[in-house]
Amino acid sequence: MILTVCMSPCTDVTIELDALNVGKTNVVKSKTLTLGGKALNVAIGAARLGASVYTTGLMYNENGYMFENVLDKEGVPFTFVWNKGRVRENYKFIDNRSMLTEVNDVGETVGKEKAEEVVAMVRALSARSAVTVLSGGLPKGLEAEYYGRLASAVDGRSLKIVDAVGQRMFSALNVGVDLVKPNLDELEHTLGRRIADKEDMLDACHELLDRGAKRVLLSLGKQGAVITDGVENYYCKSLNVAVNSTVGAGDGMVAAAAIQLEQGAPLQDILRAGVAAGTATVMTVGDVSFTKEKYKEVFANLQVYEI
């Protein structure tokens, strides 16, 4: 089983307007509500590929039922620690010039008692999980070091995947992680330096290995991805496809990689599967995940090269 842990679910409300007139009345042309949370997206992607999955983490009393409905529809079982208030709501305003204005909510504060309940939940559920995925941000009230608490709570027999940035990543790496999945921008932000070429890129990945990762899967966006364990280094170029949305592409990559890791696959297969799922996600219209059919189609046309 693959367990995913979501500490920061969110709702994204995308509103199209003719123009965004500050201080005046604006009329909505269209409005779309999308439910998010990186670890939830990972669970849905893995389930669509036929994996046995389970998800846990924080959820909120007032509107958490919407997430339960989606997970039920996708066949993803769950147990959440419930907090007061609403899941944070992010607003994206798009005008007729395609100008995007974003307003991001900070959400409810989470206290120590609820945070410890999640740690206990992870400890119990990871004991029957082959892979545990810690992915996404943290709510208000929890410091970056909490990621290390979560990583420490994962059962020693469960492989750990972490998709987080900055001090959250470092906190988990201090405990030891089987696979970490940054993208290039996140890697630069985390290490505090620009990555200019392939040599810099591998050096940066090896720094994460030195800090406690066993494998680094580095997403390069439309260029594909790189994977390394410090001894072997591989590159897989993505297909040249129409990009409908980049939302959830990294989560799709983690979902497919988690399945391969669970099966004991070599680096090449983890990389190829991750790129296939990420590519299939950006090709999908109106969804944060992908279909198994599209994944298989992309996977069959990818090549992996040693670097």
Phi, psi and omega in degrees: 000146175253122178257132174242144185239116183248113179262351187217067175294158179207162170244134177253120178253112180259122185239124176263134181229157170295318176202149177263104183257106182292132180082004180232170177285133179242141180253129183282131174273318177206157183216129181232132178252124179238132178269133185228182185137113190304315182291330176292319177298321177299315180299317180295316179298316179295321178296321179294336176272002175094008181281155171278121186229164175207145179229149180214184181130209181263145171216166190236142193301318193284323182227014179295339180301330180297321179290321177301318181297317180294315180296321175300315181298324181275356180075031180255111176289155186206156167217120183248156166267122188266133180242158179292160175087199185247152168301137183300146185241123178255137182245134178237116180257125181239124180263183186288354174261008183065023175283127183256127173241124184247141174231110185256130179282152177263345175078183182280152174283138178251127182275171184298322183297315179294321179299320179290329176297320179295317178303315179296322179295316179296319180300317182288313186286326181291340179295340176242024180240133178286328181224138175237128182250121173254117191215135174104190184273188178236150179283168176300134180108345179244129180275166182304329181298341179298332177299324176294324176297317179296314181298323179292331182283342181293132179305141183298339179273352181262128177290139184254130171243134179234129174234089183211170188237151170064224183295334176297316177297312181300321180299318178289320181298330178299334180272333185106128185225139182281329176207133175241142187231082172272164163261177188296316179298317180295323179294317177298316180297317183294318183271349176072032178207159179279142177252111192265330185210182184298322180296316176300319183298313179293322177299319180294318177298318181293332175295321177294324176297317179296332182275352176135001176273143174271330178217147174237123174252107186257116178280133178247023180065227183292350177276351179110226182197164177234146173227144179209149171242013181094342178247310178253140179229130181227152178232140175228120178277138177288162174283154176278099186232163174289127181264111179271327177193141177267357182295127176086359182296316178296326179291322175298320178300316180295320181301310181292322179296322180298320179296314180296320179296319178300326182273001179073028184289154176287169183305318183301319182288323176299315181296310183298317179295318180298315179295321179299315181290319178297317179294317179298327180293315183290340178278347187272131182269131171070028181209154179262004178229199190221167175265153179297323181296316180293321177302311182296323179297314180292315183305320184293342185250012181260148177236143178247136182236141175281141180234000000 
